[in-house]
Amino acid sequence: MANLSDDLSANFHALGVGVGYYKNLRDLPATVNDVTLLQRTLLDPERCGYRRENVQTLIAKDATLPRMREELARLSWVTGPGSTVIIFFSGHGYRPPRSDSAGYLCLHEADLDHLEETTLSATEFSEAIRALRAERIVVILDCCHANKTAQIKSPGGAQWKSGLPDAYFQALSESGGGRVVIASCRDEEQSYVLPEDDPRGAYSYFTYHFVNALRARAGDDGLVRIQDVFTRTSEAVRSDTRQANLTQTPVFKCEVEDNFPIAYESAGPPQAGDASGTAQPAAQLSAPSAPSAPSAPSAGPVITIHGKNYGQQAIAAIHTGDNVFHGEKPKPRESN
C-alpha cells in the first residue's frame, strides 16, 4: 500500500480558486473559506494525501484572470498520461441576459461590461482543459446563474452565489475523454451558503459536504472514487438544504464510464469504537502549514491557449516569489 500511495500522490494535482473579494461585484467571503477547507483536506496525510507541491490555490486578490490562465498552463506541463487533476472554482459565474453565450467565470477583476477582457469564458476554459495532458480531469464549479443586477441575498435572507447556465458545464465535459464536470446546482437553481450562525462554519453547502465526502471511509482498496464522492455529496446537499427550506441539486456530467480514484485513504480501517466509519468532520480540521512552491518546469515550448502564449520559465518564476498561498485569511477589500 505504501508504494501505491506514493505513486498516487505523485500523480494527484489540484487547483483551487476562491475569489472572495471582487473589484466590481459583490464580495463572497465564504468562497475563500471553501478553497481553504478543500486545501486542508487534500493535504491531510491521513486522508487524501496530495503532495504540497501539487496543490495550488488562488484566493482573494490573487484570483485574477491572468493568474488562473497561468495556473492552467502550468498544469499542462506538470501533468501527464497518468495524472488526475481537480480544478475547483468557488465564486460568481455570469450568464448575459438574452444571449447565446455559455457563460463566464468571474475572477477578481470581473467587469460585466467588459466580459471578454475580464472573465473566463466557457470556450477559453474548454481550450485550456483540452491542453492538459492529464488522463483524468475533474472540474468542480460551485456557482449558479443570475442576471447582471443579481443580489447576494435572496428575499428569505439565505446567501447564494451567482453563476452559470447548463451550457457552460456541458461545454467543459465535452472537452475530451476522461473529463468530469460537477456543478453545485442545477441551471435553474441557486448555490447557497450555510447560515451565518451555523456552527459548522462559513462555507457553501456544496463545498462543506464535498469535503466531508472526500474524508469518508474509502473502499476496501483504500481509494476514494469520483462517483462515490459525488453521490455522497449530492445526497447530503439535497437533504441539508431541504431542511433549510431551500432547493439545491448538484449535477454530474462526464465523458467517462470508469469510477476512477481522486484520492486515497492512508489512515487504515476504522478503529474500535468508530461506529460511524467516518472521518474527522471538516469543521474540525486544523490549518495547513505553508505549502512549498511547485517545481519549476524545465525550459520548453510556449503553449498557446485561446490565442495567448505561455512560456514555462515565465510561469515558474511566479512560484518562486510570495504568490503561493500560505493559509492566512485575506483582509477584506478596502472600499473606494
N, C-alpha and C positions, 0 to 999 in steps of 0.2 A: 504493500500500500504506500510505503514511503516513496518508492520510485515513481509510482503512478501519480502521487500528489505533486512531486517535483515537476513531472512532465506537464501536468495540467496547469499548475500555477504559472509556469513559464509561458504558456500559450493563452492564458486568460488576460484580456485587456479591457479597460473601461474608460469612458469619458463621461463625466457628469457635468451638466450645465444648469446652474440655478441662478437666474438673472437677479431676482430680488428687488433691485433698485433700478429704475428707469429714468432717462433724461426727459422723456416726453409723455410717458404713460403712467398710470397708477402703479405704485410700488406693490410688490408681493413678497414681503419678508419671509413668508413660510417656504418659498421655493429655495432659499439658501439653506434653511434647515433640512429640507428634503434631500438635497445633494450631500450635505454634511453627514446625514444619517446613513445614506447609501454608502458613502466613502468608508465610514467606520465599519460597516458590516462587511464590505468586500475585503477590507484589510484585516479583519479579525482572523488570527491564525488558527483558531479553533473552529471556524466555520468556513467561510468562502475561500480563504487562503490566497487571495490575489497578492502578487508581489507589489511592493510600494511603487516601484518604478513603472509599473504597468497600469496604475490608476491615476488619472489626471482629472482635475476639476477646474472649472471656470465659474467663478461666482461674483456677484455684485458688479463692480466697475470693470472687472477683468472679463466678464462675459460679453465681449463685444463681437461683432460680426467678423472683423479681421482675425481675432484670436480663435474663433471657432473654425474658420476656414483653415487656419494654420494647424490646429489640432487634428482636423480631419485629414489633412495632407500628411501629417506626421504618422498617423495610424496606417496610412497606405505604405509607409516604408518599414515600420517595425512589426507588421503582422505578415503572416504567410499562410500557405495552404492548411496548416494545422491549427490555426488560431481561431479563437472565439472572441468576439468584440461586443460589448454592451455600450450603446450610446444613449444616454439618459438626458432628457431635457424637461425642465420644470419651469414654466413661466407663461407669458402671454403668447397666444397664437392669433392670427388675424385672417378673416375672410372678407375681402372687399364686397360691399353690397352691389347687387346687380352686376356680377362679374363671373366669368367662366374660370377664373383663376382657382387653382387648387389650394391656395392659401399661403401664408408666410409664418415663419417662426420669428418672434420679436426678441432681438437681443437688446443689450443695454441702451444703445443709441437709437433704437427703432423710432422712425418718424412715419406715421401713416400717410403723410402727404408725399413721401419720397420712399416708397416701398422698395424699389429695385436697388437703391443705394444703401439702405439701412436694415434690411431684413433678409432672412434666408428663405428663398422660395422652394417649393417642392421640386421644381426642375433642378435647381442647383444642388439641393441636398441629395437627390437621387443620383446625380452625376458623381458626387463625392463618394457615395456608397458603392457605386459601380467601380470606382477606382481602387477600392480596398481589395487586397489580395486574400483577406481572411476567408476561411472556409464557412464560418457561421457568424452572422451578424444579427444582433437584436437591437432594434431601435424602440425606445420607450418614450412616449410623449405624454406628459401629464399636463394637458391643457385642453380647453374646449372653445367652441366658436362663439363669437359675439360681434356686434357691429361696431363701427368706429367710435361711437359715443358710449360704449358699454361702461357700466359702473362695476366696481369690485364687490359691492354688497347687493344681494338680492333683496326684494321687499321684506322677506322674512328675517333678514339680518345675517344669514349664513354667508360666509365669504366664499367666493368662487373665482375661477380663473378663466379669462377669455381664451379662445382657441381656434380650432381648425375644422374644416369640413372633412367628410369621409374621403374625398378625392385625394387629399394630401397623404393620408395613410396608405391608400391603395397605390399611389404612385411610388412610394418608398418600398412597399412589399414586392413590387414588380421590377425592382432594380437589379435582379439577378437571383440565382439559386442560393439556397441556404440562408434566406432572409426572413426574419420575423419582425413584424411591427405590432406593438402593443399600444393602444390608445386608452387613456384613463377613463373615457366615457364615450357614449355614442354621439353621432353627429348632432342630434337634436338636444342633447343633454348638457349639463354643466359639471365641471370638475370642482368639487368642494374641498374646503379646508376645515380641519377639526375646530370646534368652537374654542374661543379664547380661554375659557375656563376649564377646558378638558385636561385632566391630569396627565394624559399621555404626551402632551406637548404640542407645539405649534407646527404641525405637519399637515400635508394634504392627506385625505383619507386613503387615496390610492397608494402613495409612497409609503405611508406607515404600514399598510397591510402587505405591500410588495416586499418590503424589507423583512417583515415577520415571516413571510412565505419562504424567503431565501434562508432564513435561520431555522426553519422547521427541520425535523429529522429527515435525513436523506433515505434513499432506498438501501437495500442490502448491499449494493455495490459501493455505497458511500458517495454517490453522485447526486447532485441537485439538478434536476432536469427542467427545461423551459416550460413544457406543457403542464407539469405538476405545479410549478410555481405560479403560472397564470391561473390555473384552476383554483388554487387556494386563495390567491389574491382576489379574483373575481367574486367568489362566494363571500369572502369577508367584507369586501367593499359594498356589495349589494345589501348584505344583512345590516351592516353598521349604519349606512346612510338611510336605510328604510326605518330604522329605529329613531332617526332624527327627522322623520317625515320628509326625506329627500329621496331623489332617484338618481342613481349613478351606476352605469353598467359598463365595465371595461370591455374592450374589443381586442380580439386576437386575429391578425392576418398573417399568412405565411405562404412561402413558396417551398416548404419542406414537409416531409412526412415523418422524419426522424425526430423523436423526442430527445434532443441532444442535451448534454450537460452544460450548464453555465457556471457551475461552482462545485466544490467538493466539500465534504464534511470530514474534518480530521479529529473531531472530539471523541469519536468512537460511539458505541451503542449507549442508550440511555442508562444511567446509573440507578441503583436500587433506590426506590422512593420517588423516582421521577415518573410518576404515573402518567403525566400528560404526554411525555415523549417530545416535548417542545423545547426550543432553545430559550436562552435568556431573552426577555422582552426587549424590543428595540429601544424603548424609552429608558432602559437601564444601562445602555451601552456607554462606555467611557469614551472620551475624545481621543482621536488618534494622535500619535506623535507625528512630527513633521515628515512627510514623505520625501524620499530622495528624488532628485531630478532624474528624468529618464535618460537613458544612454543616448549620446549624440550619434545620429546616423552618420555613416561614412559618406564621403562625397559621392554624388551620383547625379543622375539626370534630373532635370526640372520636371515636375509634374504639373500638368495643366488641368484645372477643374473649372468649368463654366467660363472659359476664356481668361482665367487668372493663373499666373505661373507661380509655383512654389519651389524654392530650392532647399535641399536638405540641410545644408550648413546654416542657412539663414534661420530656419525653424529651430535647429538645435541650439543656436545661440540664445534664443528666448529662454530656454530652460536652464541656462547657466546663471541667470540673474535671480531676481527676487519675485518672479511671477508665479512660482509654484505655490499653491495654497497650503498653508500650514495649520489650518484648523481654527484660526481666530475668527470670531464673529465680526463681520464688517460693520463699520459705523453707518448709521442712516445717512442717505444722501442729503446734503445741505440744500436748503431751498434758495432759489434765486432771489 
